[in-house]
Amino acid sequence: MATKLRLARHGKKGKPYYHIVVADSRAK
């Protein structure tokens, strides 16, 4: 659930940026 909140925050101004955050959280 934490990944969804993070991607939404970064995805608001940077759509491609939120994708990187989600991938990093998933890899962990």
N, C-alpha and C positions, 0 to 999 in steps of 0.2 A: 504493500500500500504506500510505503514511503517513496517508492520509485515513481508512482503515478503523480504524487504531489510535486516532486522535484521536476519531472518532465513538464508539468503544466506551468510551473513558474518560469522555467527557461524557455519553454515553447511559446510563451506569450509574446516575447519580443524576438526570440530566435528559434524558429522551428527546427532547423538542422542542429542547433546546439543541444536542445533537449534530448535528441536522439543519442548523442554521445553520453550524456549523463545516465540515461537508462541502461545503456550497454555496460557502462562502468559498474553500476550497481548490480547488474545481473551477473557480471563476471565474478564479483566478490561472493 
